[in-house]
Amino acid sequence: MKTANSRCPTCGRTAMHRVVRDVTTRRTGKAIVVKDVEVEECAHCGERLYDLTALRRLGDAQRRRSGRRPAA
């Protein structure tokens, strides 16, 4: 599904789409996979933009991995 008037900040094309992906992030060199993260992704260059909800999910996964409690 294409997002209206959404231009990629990297390549400048109007090719951004909202997709759901498994995202791999790293914490102290260890890979953490967060399933089903909704992101805006450029169909041309692959650039990904994360909204606040996605960033919170990634941060919470990193905190759980390091033994800290997720943010409230």
Secondary structure, 3 states (H helix, E strand, C coil): CECCCCCCCCCCCCCEEEEEEEEEEEECCEEEEEEEEEEEEECCCCCEECCHHHHHHHHHHHHHHCCCCCCC
